[in-house]
Amino acid sequence: MVEKHIVKGFDSDLESIKNHINTISGLVESQLSYAYQALIERNSDIAEQVIERDKKIDNKYQELLDLSVKLFA
């Protein structure tokens, strides 16, 4: 059985970090699929969408870094 941390805020921050990691993982997985599709179909429109969506991943990654620094600093 997993024990709860004494400070509930710590648990909440850990959960937030976990959620960000899961979100980023899902976005990256779909990006790989779209990138593969763009290459196979030689579809520049899909490729441009992949590039545009990458900004969302970058933003989520920065949020994850900020949360991690806040938690462990």
N, C-alpha and C positions, 0 to 999 in steps of 0.2 A: 504494500500500500504506500502511495506517495504522500509524504507529510506536507502540509501547507507551511509556507514560510511564515515566520512571526509577523512580518510586515506585509499586510495585504497589498500595499502599493507595489511592492517588489514583484509579487505574483502577477499583478495586473500588467506591469511593465514587461515581464517575461512573456505573458500571453500575447501582448501587443507585438513583441518582436517575433514570436512564433507565427502570428497571423501575417505579418509583413513578409516573412520568409516564404510562407505558403503562397501568398499572392504573387510574389515575384517569380516563384517557381512555376506557377501556372501560366503567367504571362510569357516567360521564357520558352516554356514548352510549346505554347501556341505559336510564338514567333518562329521557332525552328520549323514547325509544320508549314507556316506561310512562306518562309524563306525557301524551303525545299520546293514547294508548289511553284513559287515564282521562277526558280531555276529550271524546273522540269518543263514548265509551260512557256518559258522565256517571256514572262509577263512583267513588263516594267511597272504597270500600275500596282500590282501586288507588291513588288519590290519596294516601291515608294511608300506604300502603306506600312510595310515592315519597318522601314527607316523612321517613319513618323511615330509609330507605336513604341519604338525604342526609347523615345523621350520619356514616356510614361514609366518604363522600367527604370531608367536613370533616376527619375524623381522618387520612385518607391525605394530604390537602393539608398539614396541620400537620406530619406526619412528613416530607414533602417539603421544607417550609421549614426544618425542623430540620437535615435532612441537608445542605441547600444552605448554611446558615449555618456548619455544622461544616466543610464542604469549603472554603469561600471566606473564612472568617474567619481 
